[in-house]
Amino acid sequence: MLDTALLIVREEGADRLTLGHLAARAGVSKPVAYDHFGTRSGLLIELYRWIDMERVNAFREAMTTGERSLEECARVLAAAYIHCAADKTDEFHAVGAALAGSEEKARVFQELLDNSVQMFVSVLQPHSTLSAAELERRCIGLVGAGEALSAALVRGNFNEAEAAGVFASLIQGGLRSPPR
């Protein structure tokens, strides 16, 4: 049903995504949709998570194939992260906007940030001599920096290329071992 929900958002907009409309488009009865998602908020949250997980998995897979230098890896990771934040036209942002004000959105957003941290860890680990715990701590900081840069970009403080360049520099610097 999530595939159908995504089609509805793409074709008709997030406002048209209701459990009743989803049931009709998916060819199931309303009780099936209600039993599965509970509420419209439940549907939106599941769709939000699913879209994010699809993005993260596709990016992680693309980054783990082939050999890349740290510089190239940081550049691609930064550009992709900043671009996702800057692109307000896609389904992820439409569903996020539909969830605005929902108490559950903050919890789900934190879950998605945690997923981003794990993606950063898996992508950067081959380039790091840091312990697993230290790499994860630094990736938490890097994701926080990415969010701050993304917010500044949306506010118009700089363009996408500038934000991605700054973020790539932070990623590379964040992997350096501290002096002993």
N, CA and C atoms as an extended XYZ file, in Angstrom:
540
Properties=species:S:1:pos:R:3:atomname:S:1:resname:S:1:resid:I:1 pbc="F F F"
N         0.814       -1.198        0.000 N   MET     1
C         0.000        0.000        0.000 CA  MET     1
C         0.857        1.262        0.000 C   MET     1
N         2.094        1.166        0.500 N   LEU     2
C         2.947        2.349        0.507 CA  LEU     2
C         3.291        2.800       -0.909 C   LEU     2
N         3.450        1.852       -1.830 N   ASP     3
C         3.687        2.226       -3.230 CA  ASP     3
C         2.522        3.051       -3.762 C   ASP     3
N         1.316        2.619       -3.451 N   THR     4
C         0.125        3.337       -3.892 CA  THR     4
C         0.041        4.696       -3.210 C   THR     4
N         0.371        4.756       -1.929 N   ALA     5
C         0.363        6.031       -1.205 CA  ALA     5
C         1.342        7.009       -1.845 C   ALA     5
N         2.508        6.519       -2.208 N   LEU     6
C         3.506        7.372       -2.854 CA  LEU     6
C         2.991        7.880       -4.200 C   LEU     6
N         2.324        7.028       -4.953 N   LEU     7
C         1.734        7.455       -6.230 CA  LEU     7
C         0.700        8.556       -6.020 C   LEU     7
N        -0.116        8.418       -5.000 N   ILE     8
C        -1.127        9.443       -4.709 CA  ILE     8
C        -0.442       10.774       -4.423 C   ILE     8
N         0.601       10.759       -3.595 N   VAL     9
C         1.316       12.002       -3.273 CA  VAL     9
C         1.913       12.601       -4.541 C   VAL     9
N         2.516       11.785       -5.376 N   ARG    10
C         3.130       12.277       -6.623 CA  ARG    10
C         2.099       12.852       -7.578 C   ARG    10
N         0.989       12.145       -7.737 N   GLU    11
C        -0.003       12.518       -8.744 CA  GLU    11
C        -1.010       13.553       -8.266 C   GLU    11
N        -1.361       13.509       -6.975 N   GLU    12
C        -2.460       14.339       -6.490 CA  GLU    12
C        -2.080       15.263       -5.337 C   GLU    12
N        -0.930       15.031       -4.732 N   GLY    13
C        -0.511       15.836       -3.591 CA  GLY    13
C        -0.822       15.150       -2.272 C   GLY    13
N        -0.074       15.534       -1.247 N   ALA    14
C        -0.203       14.895        0.069 CA  ALA    14
C        -1.564       15.145        0.711 C   ALA    14
N        -2.199       16.266        0.394 N   ASP    15
C        -3.504       16.552        0.985 CA  ASP    15
C        -4.564       15.533        0.576 C   ASP    15
N        -4.397       14.909       -0.574 N   ARG    16
C        -5.364       13.915       -1.053 CA  ARG    16
C        -5.119       12.530       -0.468 C   ARG    16
N        -4.024       12.368        0.271 N   LEU    17
C        -3.691       11.061        0.829 CA  LEU    17
C        -4.475       10.836        2.118 C   LEU    17
N        -5.565       10.116        1.982 N   THR    18
C        -6.369        9.715        3.139 CA  THR    18
C        -6.451        8.195        3.126 C   THR    18
N        -6.827        7.623        4.243 N   LEU    19
C        -6.941        6.167        4.307 CA  LEU    19
C        -8.029        5.652        3.362 C   LEU    19
N        -9.131        6.372        3.274 N   GLY    20
C       -10.206        5.965        2.374 CA  GLY    20
C        -9.775        6.014        0.914 C   GLY    20
N        -9.111        7.106        0.534 N   HIS    21
C        -8.647        7.248       -0.849 CA  HIS    21
C        -7.572        6.209       -1.161 C   HIS    21
N        -6.681        5.959       -0.205 N   LEU    22
C        -5.648        4.938       -0.391 CA  LEU    22
C        -6.291        3.567       -0.600 C   LEU    22
N        -7.276        3.241        0.220 N   ALA    23
C        -7.951        1.943        0.095 CA  ALA    23
C        -8.560        1.798       -1.298 C   ALA    23
N        -9.242        2.846       -1.761 N   ALA    24
C        -9.874        2.792       -3.082 CA  ALA    24
C        -8.830        2.612       -4.183 C   ALA    24
N        -7.749        3.381       -4.121 N   ARG    25
C        -6.706        3.290       -5.156 CA  ARG    25
C        -5.954        1.964       -5.091 C   ARG    25
N        -5.786        1.412       -3.890 N   ALA    26
C        -5.037        0.157       -3.727 CA  ALA    26
C        -5.907       -1.072       -3.969 C   ALA    26
N        -7.221       -0.860       -4.105 N   GLY    27
C        -8.118       -1.986       -4.352 CA  GLY    27
C        -8.366       -2.848       -3.126 C   GLY    27
N        -8.317       -2.220       -1.946 N   VAL    28
C        -8.617       -2.944       -0.708 CA  VAL    28
C        -9.766       -2.227       -0.005 C   VAL    28
N       -10.349       -2.886        0.973 N   SER    29
C       -11.437       -2.251        1.717 CA  SER    29
C       -10.858       -1.240        2.712 C   SER    29
N       -11.692       -0.280        3.094 N   LYS    30
C       -11.251        0.720        4.076 CA  LYS    30
C       -10.761        0.083        5.371 C   LYS    30
N       -11.461       -0.938        5.895 N   PRO    31
C       -10.971       -1.547        7.135 CA  PRO    31
C        -9.537       -2.083        7.024 C   PRO    31
N        -9.150       -2.559        5.851 N   VAL    32
C        -7.775       -3.049        5.671 CA  VAL    32
C        -6.788       -1.895        5.859 C   VAL    32
N        -7.070       -0.761        5.235 N   ALA    33
C        -6.191        0.404        5.365 CA  ALA    33
C        -6.172        0.908        6.808 C   ALA    33
N        -7.341        0.975        7.435 N   TYR    34
C        -7.403        1.450        8.818 CA  TYR    34
C        -6.712        0.489        9.775 C   TYR    34
N        -6.873       -0.809        9.554 N   ASP    35
C        -6.200       -1.794       10.412 CA  ASP    35
C        -4.685       -1.707       10.268 C   ASP    35
N        -4.232       -1.440        9.055 N   HIS    36
C        -2.787       -1.414        8.804 CA  HIS    36
C        -2.122       -0.145        9.350 C   HIS    36
N        -2.741        1.023        9.111 N   PHE    37
C        -2.106        2.293        9.473 CA  PHE    37
C        -2.731        2.973       10.685 C   PHE    37
N        -3.961        2.644       11.020 N   GLY    38
C        -4.621        3.244       12.172 CA  GLY    38
C        -5.224        4.597       11.889 C   GLY    38
N        -4.382        5.551       11.534 N   THR    39
C        -4.821        6.922       11.284 CA  THR    39
C        -4.089        7.472       10.068 C   THR    39
N        -4.546        8.623        9.592 N   ARG    40
C        -3.843        9.285        8.487 CA  ARG    40
C        -2.425        9.629        8.916 C   ARG    40
N        -2.272       10.088       10.155 N   SER    41
C        -0.926       10.379       10.671 CA  SER    41
C        -0.054        9.136       10.643 C   SER    41
N        -0.624        8.002       11.022 N   GLY    42
C         0.125        6.748       10.980 CA  GLY    42
C         0.581        6.413        9.569 C   GLY    42
N        -0.299        6.646        8.599 N   LEU    43
C         0.044        6.426        7.191 CA  LEU    43
C         1.165        7.364        6.759 C   LEU    43
N         1.026        8.647        7.078 N   LEU    44
C         2.045        9.621        6.683 CA  LEU    44
C         3.400        9.295        7.304 C   LEU    44
N         3.393        8.890        8.560 N   ILE    45
C         4.653        8.556        9.237 CA  ILE    45
C         5.304        7.338        8.597 C   ILE    45
N         4.526        6.313        8.320 N   GLU    46
C         5.096        5.122        7.670 CA  GLU    46
C         5.646        5.464        6.291 C   GLU    46
N         4.932        6.314        5.557 N   LEU    47
C         5.394        6.717        4.230 CA  LEU    47
C         6.666        7.554        4.335 C   LEU    47
N         6.725        8.447        5.296 N   TYR    48
C         7.901        9.297        5.540 CA  TYR    48
C         9.121        8.426        5.837 C   TYR    48
N         8.951        7.469        6.729 N   ARG    49
C        10.050        6.543        7.064 CA  ARG    49
C        10.492        5.742        5.841 C   ARG    49
N         9.520        5.245        5.099 N   TRP    50
C         9.812        4.400        3.950 CA  TRP    50
C        10.588        5.171        2.882 C   TRP    50
N        10.137        6.389        2.567 N   ILE    51
C        10.837        7.205        1.571 CA  ILE    51
C        12.263        7.463        2.037 C   ILE    51
N        12.429        7.821        3.301 N   ASP    52
C        13.770        8.086        3.829 CA  ASP    52
C        14.646        6.842        3.754 C   ASP    52
N        14.114        5.706        4.143 N   MET    53
C        14.902        4.473        4.130 CA  MET    53
C        15.300        4.097        2.707 C   MET    53
N        14.411        4.297        1.758 N   GLU    54
C        14.743        4.015        0.356 CA  GLU    54
C        15.900        4.901       -0.103 C   GLU    54
N        15.856        6.180        0.253 N   ARG    55
C        16.938        7.106       -0.114 CA  ARG    55
C        18.256        6.695        0.526 C   ARG    55
N        18.211        6.418        1.814 N   VAL    56
C        19.428        6.051        2.549 CA  VAL    56
C        20.015        4.759        1.998 C   VAL    56
N        19.174        3.764        1.765 N   ASN    57
C        19.673        2.485        1.253 CA  ASN    57
C        20.275        2.624       -0.136 C   ASN    57
N        19.624        3.384       -1.011 N   ALA    58
C        20.151        3.587       -2.365 CA  ALA    58
C        21.490        4.311       -2.309 C   ALA    58
N        21.585        5.319       -1.456 N   PHE    59
C        22.834        6.067       -1.353 CA  PHE    59
C        23.936        5.200       -0.752 C   PHE    59
N        23.606        4.474        0.305 N   ARG    60
C        24.605        3.609        0.949 CA  ARG    60
C        25.136        2.577       -0.043 C   ARG    60
N        24.232        1.988       -0.817 N   GLU    61
C        24.648        0.985       -1.804 CA  GLU    61
C        25.544        1.608       -2.871 C   GLU    61
N        25.168        2.780       -3.350 N   ALA    62
C        25.981        3.450       -4.367 CA  ALA    62
C        27.363        3.802       -3.829 C   ALA    62
N        27.422        4.180       -2.561 N   MET    63
C        28.702        4.599       -1.975 CA  MET    63
C        29.602        3.418       -1.636 C   MET    63
N        29.050        2.241       -1.454 N   THR    64
C        29.885        1.104       -1.063 CA  THR    64
C        30.373        0.303       -2.259 C   THR    64
N        29.974        0.698       -3.466 N   THR    65
C        30.484        0.019       -4.655 CA  THR    65
C        31.621        0.839       -5.241 C   THR    65
N        32.714        0.191       -5.553 N   GLY    66
C        33.861        0.879       -6.132 CA  GLY    66
C        34.727        1.530       -5.074 C   GLY    66
N        35.918        1.851       -5.480 N   GLU    67
C        36.876        2.497       -4.576 CA  GLU    67
C        36.782        4.008       -4.737 C   GLU    67
N        36.705        4.703       -3.638 N   ARG    68
C        36.679        6.165       -3.648 CA  ARG    68
C        37.678        6.669       -2.620 C   ARG    68
N        38.297        7.773       -2.942 N   SER    69
C        39.176        8.411       -1.965 CA  SER    69
C        38.305        9.071       -0.903 C   SER    69
N        38.904        9.419        0.218 N   LEU    70
C        38.160       10.134        1.258 CA  LEU    70
C        37.617       11.442        0.704 C   LEU    70
N        38.431       12.149       -0.065 N   GLU    71
C        37.999       13.432       -0.616 CA  GLU    71
C        36.762       13.253       -1.507 C   GLU    71
N        36.796       12.263       -2.388 N   GLU    72
C        35.658       12.014       -3.271 CA  GLU    72
C        34.438       11.556       -2.472 C   GLU    72
N        34.655       10.681       -1.530 N   CYS    73
C        33.566       10.183       -0.691 CA  CYS    73
C        32.907       11.341        0.069 C   CYS    73
N        33.713       12.208        0.665 N   ALA    74
C        33.189       13.352        1.416 CA  ALA    74
C        32.424       14.297        0.498 C   ALA    74
N        32.956       14.530       -0.696 N   ARG    75
C        32.308       15.428       -1.653 CA  ARG    75
C        30.940       14.884       -2.062 C   ARG    75
N        30.868       13.597       -2.401 N   VAL    76
C        29.608       12.990       -2.844 CA  VAL    76
C        28.605       12.926       -1.690 C   VAL    76
N        29.069       12.534       -0.518 N   LEU    77
C        28.205       12.456        0.661 CA  LEU    77
C        27.630       13.827        1.000 C   LEU    77
N        28.489       14.843        1.017 N   ALA    78
C        28.043       16.204        1.342 CA  ALA    78
C        27.054       16.723        0.303 C   ALA    78
N        27.378       16.540       -0.969 N   ALA    79
C        26.500       17.040       -2.032 CA  ALA    79
C        25.129       16.373       -1.972 C   ALA    79
N        25.102       15.067       -1.746 N   ALA    80
C        23.824       14.352       -1.683 CA  ALA    80
C        22.999       14.798       -0.480 C   ALA    80
N        23.639       14.946        0.670 N   TYR    81
C        22.924       15.335        1.887 CA  TYR    81
C        22.330       16.736        1.727 C   TYR    81
N        23.146       17.664        1.260 N   ILE    82
C        22.687       19.048        1.092 CA  ILE    82
C        21.606       19.121        0.013 C   ILE    82
N        21.773       18.378       -1.070 N   HIS    83
C        20.775       18.406       -2.144 CA  HIS    83
C        19.416       17.915       -1.648 C   HIS    83
N        19.411       16.852       -0.870 N   CYS    84
C        18.139       16.340       -0.333 CA  CYS    84
C        17.440       17.404        0.510 C   CYS    84
N        18.207       18.136        1.280 N   ALA    85
C        17.619       19.183        2.118 CA  ALA    85
C        17.137       20.362        1.279 C   ALA    85
N        17.850       20.653        0.205 N   ALA    86
C        17.511       21.811       -0.622 CA  ALA    86
C        16.323       21.543       -1.538 C   ALA    86
N        16.103       20.292       -1.902 N   ASP    87
C        15.046       19.931       -2.837 CA  ASP    87
C        13.713       19.846       -2.102 C   ASP    87
N        12.952       20.911       -2.161 N   LYS    88
C        11.661       20.970       -1.466 CA  LYS    88
C        10.506       20.522       -2.356 C   LYS    88
N        10.821       19.985       -3.541 N   THR    89
C         9.766       19.649       -4.493 CA  THR    89
C         9.365       18.185       -4.457 C   THR    89
N        10.061       17.360       -3.711 N   ASP    90
C         9.804       15.924       -3.797 CA  ASP    90
C         8.786       15.439       -2.765 C   ASP    90
N         8.483       14.143       -2.849 N   GLU    91
C         7.464       13.540       -1.996 CA  GLU    91
C         7.842       13.578       -0.519 C   GLU    91
N         9.129       13.427       -0.228 N   PHE    92
C         9.579       13.423        1.161 CA  PHE    92
C         9.180       14.722        1.857 C   PHE    92
N         9.407       15.840        1.184 N   HIS    93
C         9.067       17.130        1.789 CA  HIS    93
C         7.559       17.367        1.802 C   HIS    93
N         6.854       16.855        0.797 N   ALA    94
C         5.390       16.987        0.787 CA  ALA    94
C         4.776       16.229        1.959 C   ALA    94
N         5.268       15.020        2.202 N   VAL    95
C         4.754       14.224        3.322 CA  VAL    95
C         5.168       14.869        4.645 C   VAL    95
N         6.402       15.356        4.728 N   GLY    96
C         6.859       16.044        5.939 CA  GLY    96
C         6.012       17.264        6.248 C   GLY    96
N         5.667       18.026        5.211 N   ALA    97
C         4.818       19.205        5.410 CA  ALA    97
C         3.427       18.797        5.889 C   ALA    97
N         2.916       17.690        5.374 N   ALA    98
C         1.598       17.208        5.807 CA  ALA    98
C         1.623       16.776        7.270 C   ALA    98
N         2.794       16.378        7.750 N   LEU    99
C         2.940       15.966        9.151 CA  LEU    99
C         3.237       17.140       10.084 C   LEU    99
N         3.485       18.317        9.532 N   ALA   100
C         3.869       19.469       10.347 CA  ALA   100
C         2.897       19.649       11.503 C   ALA   100
N         3.448       19.877       12.672 N   GLY   101
C         2.641       20.072       13.856 CA  GLY   101
C         2.291       18.780       14.578 C   GLY   101
N         2.548       17.664       13.954 N   SER   102
C         2.268       16.374       14.579 CA  SER   102
C         3.299       16.103       15.668 C   SER   102
N         2.824       15.669       16.830 N   GLU   103
C         3.745       15.324       17.922 CA  GLU   103
C         4.668       14.185       17.515 C   GLU   103
N         4.137       13.310       16.681 N   GLU   104
C         4.921       12.151       16.259 CA  GLU   104
C         6.050       12.538       15.317 C   GLU   104
N         5.896       13.668       14.600 N   LYS   105
C         6.903       14.040       13.606 CA  LYS   105
C         8.264       14.247       14.250 C   LYS   105
N         8.320       14.893       15.402 N   ALA   106
C         9.610       15.136       16.058 CA  ALA   106
C        10.299       13.822       16.401 C   ALA   106
N         9.544       12.876       16.888 N   ARG   107
C        10.112       11.569       17.229 CA  ARG   107
C        10.612       10.854       15.977 C   ARG   107
N         9.811       10.883       14.930 N   VAL   108
C        10.193       10.228       13.681 CA  VAL   108
C        11.389       10.937       13.059 C   VAL   108
N        11.410       12.263       13.119 N   PHE   109
C        12.539       13.008       12.561 CA  PHE   109
C        13.833       12.608       13.263 C   PHE   109
N        13.792       12.433       14.580 N   GLN   110
C        14.986       11.993       15.306 CA  GLN   110
C        15.403       10.598       14.857 C   GLN   110
N        14.433        9.739       14.629 N   GLU   111
C        14.724        8.392       14.123 CA  GLU   111
C        15.426        8.467       12.761 C   GLU   111
N        14.957        9.377       11.904 N   LEU   112
C        15.572        9.528       10.587 CA  LEU   112
C        16.983       10.096       10.698 C   LEU   112
N        17.195       11.013       11.641 N   LEU   113
C        18.554       11.521       11.870 CA  LEU   113
C        19.470       10.399       12.329 C   LEU   113
N        18.965        9.539       13.204 N   ASP   114
C        19.756        8.384       13.653 CA  ASP   114
C        20.110        7.477       12.475 C   ASP   114
N        19.171        7.299       11.548 N   ASN   115
C        19.453        6.512       10.343 CA  ASN   115
C        20.546        7.171        9.509 C   ASN   115
N        20.507        8.502        9.432 N   SER   116
C        21.542        9.226        8.685 CA  SER   116
C        22.904        9.036        9.332 C   SER   116
N        22.950        9.062       10.653 N   VAL   117
C        24.214        8.838       11.358 CA  VAL   117
C        24.769        7.469       10.987 C   VAL   117
N        23.922        6.452       11.002 N   GLN   118
C        24.389        5.103       10.667 CA  GLN   118
C        24.848        5.009        9.214 C   GLN   118
N        24.177        5.751        8.321 N   MET   119
C        24.617        5.784        6.931 CA  MET   119
C        26.001        6.419        6.837 C   MET   119
N        26.211        7.535        7.527 N   PHE   120
C        27.516        8.196        7.529 CA  PHE   120
C        28.588        7.240        8.045 C   PHE   120
N        28.281        6.542        9.136 N   VAL   121
C        29.249        5.594        9.707 CA  VAL   121
C        29.629        4.550        8.662 C   VAL   121
N        28.637        3.959        8.011 N   SER   122
C        28.941        2.881        7.059 CA  SER   122
C        29.709        3.389        5.843 C   SER   122
N        29.419        4.607        5.407 N   VAL   123
C        30.105        5.166        4.241 CA  VAL   123
C        31.523        5.619        4.587 C   VAL   123
N        31.707        6.170        5.783 N   LEU   124
C        33.012        6.738        6.150 CA  LEU   124
C        33.950        5.741        6.820 C   LEU   124
N        33.429        4.652        7.337 N   GLN   125
C        34.249        3.685        8.070 CA  GLN   125
C        35.472        3.207        7.286 C   GLN   125
N        35.349        2.921        5.980 N   PRO   126
C        36.541        2.465        5.251 CA  PRO   126
C        37.667        3.507        5.191 C   PRO   126
N        37.345        4.764        5.463 N   HIS   127
C        38.330        5.841        5.386 CA  HIS   127
C        38.817        6.289        6.763 C   HIS   127
N        38.414        5.589        7.795 N   SER   128
C        38.682        6.045        9.157 CA  SER   128
C        39.580        5.082        9.923 C   SER   128
N        40.441        5.673       10.745 N   THR   129
C        41.241        4.881       11.688 CA  THR   129
C        40.697        5.033       13.106 C   THR   129
N        39.591        5.746       13.236 N   LEU   130
C        38.978        5.973       14.545 CA  LEU   130
C        38.305        4.697       15.038 C   LEU   130
N        38.141        4.590       16.352 N   SER   131
C        37.373        3.466       16.899 CA  SER   131
C        35.929        3.605       16.429 C   SER   131
N        35.191        2.522       16.455 N   ALA   132
C        33.789        2.540       16.030 CA  ALA   132
C        32.981        3.551       16.848 C   ALA   132
N        33.222        3.586       18.155 N   ALA   133
C        32.478        4.513       19.024 CA  ALA   133
C        32.815        5.964       18.694 C   ALA   133
N        34.094        6.252       18.476 N   GLU   134
C        34.503        7.623       18.153 CA  GLU   134
C        33.978        8.037       16.785 C   GLU   134
N        34.006        7.134       15.818 N   LEU   135
C        33.473        7.454       14.492 CA  LEU   135
C        31.980        7.764       14.589 C   LEU   135
N        31.241        6.989       15.364 N   GLU   136
C        29.810        7.260       15.514 CA  GLU   136
C        29.576        8.619       16.174 C   GLU   136
N        30.336        8.943       17.206 N   ARG   137
C        30.182       10.260       17.855 CA  ARG   137
C        30.437       11.381       16.851 C   ARG   137
N        31.478       11.232       16.051 N   ARG   138
C        31.789       12.274       15.068 CA  ARG   138
C        30.724       12.350       13.983 C   ARG   138
N        30.177       11.217       13.600 N   CYS   139
C        29.112       11.226       12.593 CA  CYS   139
C        27.848       11.892       13.131 C   CYS   139
N        27.579       11.755       14.416 N   ILE   140
C        26.464       12.488       15.028 CA  ILE   140
C        26.697       13.986       14.850 C   ILE   140
N        27.916       14.432       15.124 N   GLY   141
C        28.254       15.841       14.933 CA  GLY   141
C        28.168       16.267       13.477 C   GLY   141
N        28.606       15.402       12.582 N   LEU   142
C        28.555       15.733       11.157 CA  LEU   142
C        27.119       15.855       10.665 C   LEU   142
N        26.252       14.952       11.088 N   VAL   143
C        24.846       15.049       10.684 CA  VAL   143
C        24.238       16.336       11.248 C   VAL   143
N        24.588       16.681       12.483 N   GLY   144
C        24.124       17.951       13.048 CA  GLY   144
C        24.606       19.135       12.222 C   GLY   144
N        25.860       19.081       11.792 N   ALA   145
C        26.401       20.148       10.944 CA  ALA   145
C        25.670       20.186        9.606 C   ALA   145
N        25.385       19.013        9.052 N   GLY   146
C        24.644       18.956        7.789 CA  GLY   146
C        23.261       19.566        7.914 C   GLY   146
N        22.604       19.302        9.033 N   GLU   147
C        21.282       19.891        9.266 CA  GLU   147
C        21.372       21.414        9.395 C   GLU   147
N        22.387       21.896       10.116 N   ALA   148
C        22.557       23.343       10.276 CA  ALA   148
C        22.867       24.007        8.936 C   ALA   148
N        23.743       23.394        8.154 N   LEU   149
C        24.066       23.940        6.833 CA  LEU   149
C        22.841       23.917        5.922 C   LEU   149
N        22.061       22.850        5.993 N   SER   150
C        20.848       22.749        5.184 CA  SER   150
C        19.857       23.848        5.553 C   SER   150
N        19.702       24.093        6.846 N   ALA   151
C        18.788       25.147        7.299 CA  ALA   151
C        19.276       26.514        6.835 C   ALA   151
N        20.584       26.750        6.915 N   ALA   152
C        21.143       28.024        6.452 CA  ALA   152
C        20.957       28.181        4.944 C   ALA   152
N        21.087       27.099        4.216 N   LEU   153
C        20.867       27.121        2.769 CA  LEU   153
C        19.424       27.505        2.463 C   LEU   153
N        18.485       26.884        3.147 N   VAL   154
C        17.068       27.168        2.926 CA  VAL   154
C        16.756       28.631        3.256 C   VAL   154
N        17.449       29.188        4.252 N   ARG   155
C        17.260       30.602        4.606 CA  ARG   155
C        17.932       31.538        3.610 C   ARG   155
N        18.723       30.992        2.680 N   GLY   156
C        19.364       31.825        1.665 CA  GLY   156
C        20.726       32.359        2.055 C   GLY   156
N        21.346       31.803        3.092 N   ASN   157
C        22.657       32.282        3.526 CA  ASN   157
C        23.754       31.985        2.517 C   ASN   157
N        23.592       30.918        1.742 N   PHE   158
C        24.522       30.594        0.670 CA  PHE   158
C        23.856       29.628       -0.294 C   PHE   158
N        24.545       29.336       -1.403 N   ASN   159
C        23.943       28.445       -2.393 CA  ASN   159
C        24.300       26.992       -2.102 C   ASN   159
N        23.708       26.094       -2.864 N   GLU   160
C        23.875       24.662       -2.628 CA  GLU   160
C        25.333       24.219       -2.761 C   GLU   160
N        26.035       24.732       -3.775 N   ALA   161
C        27.442       24.344       -3.977 CA  ALA   161
C        28.310       24.799       -2.804 C   ALA   161
N        28.054       26.011       -2.301 N   GLU   162
C        28.825       26.498       -1.145 CA  GLU   162
C        28.561       25.635        0.086 C   GLU   162
N        27.294       25.328        0.337 N   ALA   163
C        26.945       24.506        1.501 CA  ALA   163
C        27.584       23.126        1.392 C   ALA   163
N        27.525       22.524        0.210 N   ALA   164
C        28.114       21.196        0.013 CA  ALA   164
C        29.631       21.246        0.179 C   ALA   164
N        30.269       22.306       -0.301 N   GLY   165
C        31.719       22.446       -0.153 CA  GLY   165
C        32.139       22.557        1.302 C   GLY   165
N        31.421       23.371        2.059 N   VAL   166
C        31.713       23.509        3.487 CA  VAL   166
C        31.509       22.170        4.187 C   VAL   166
N        30.420       21.494        3.858 N   PHE   167
C        30.120       20.219        4.506 CA  PHE   167
C        31.179       19.170        4.168 C   PHE   167
N        31.620       19.124        2.919 N   ALA   168
C        32.669       18.168        2.532 CA  ALA   168
C        33.947       18.426        3.327 C   ALA   168
N        34.286       19.696        3.530 N   SER   169
C        35.471       20.036        4.334 CA  SER   169
C        35.310       19.570        5.775 C   SER   169
N        34.128       19.763        6.326 N   LEU   170
C        33.868       19.317        7.697 CA  LEU   170
C        33.955       17.795        7.811 C   LEU   170
N        33.432       17.096        6.821 N   ILE   171
C        33.484       15.630        6.840 CA  ILE   171
C        34.936       15.162        6.828 C   ILE   171
N        35.732       15.729        5.923 N   GLN   172
C        37.144       15.325        5.855 CA  GLN   172
C        37.869       15.648        7.156 C   GLN   172
N        37.651       16.832        7.679 N   GLY   173
C        38.291       17.223        8.935 CA  GLY   173
C        37.828       16.385       10.110 C   GLY   173
N        36.581       15.970       10.076 N   GLY   174
C        36.022       15.179       11.168 CA  GLY   174
C        36.598       13.781       11.281 C   GLY   174
N        37.244       13.318       10.240 N   LEU   175
C        37.820       11.972       10.277 CA  LEU   175
C        39.280       11.957       10.710 C   LEU   175
N        39.854       13.133       10.876 N   ARG   176
C        41.252       13.177       11.315 CA  ARG   176
C        41.359       12.708       12.757 C   ARG   176
N        42.382       11.936       13.019 N   SER   177
C        42.641       11.500       14.399 CA  SER   177
C        43.180       12.678       15.185 C   SER   177
N        42.808       12.785       16.459 N   PRO   178
C        43.325       13.895       17.267 CA  PRO   178
C        44.827       13.724       17.499 C   PRO   178
N        45.545       14.847       17.624 N   PRO   179
C        46.980       14.741       17.906 CA  PRO   179
C        47.202       14.102       19.273 C   PRO   179
N        48.312       13.382       19.392 N   ARG   180
C        48.590       12.690       20.664 CA  ARG   180
C        49.655       13.390       21.431 C   ARG   180
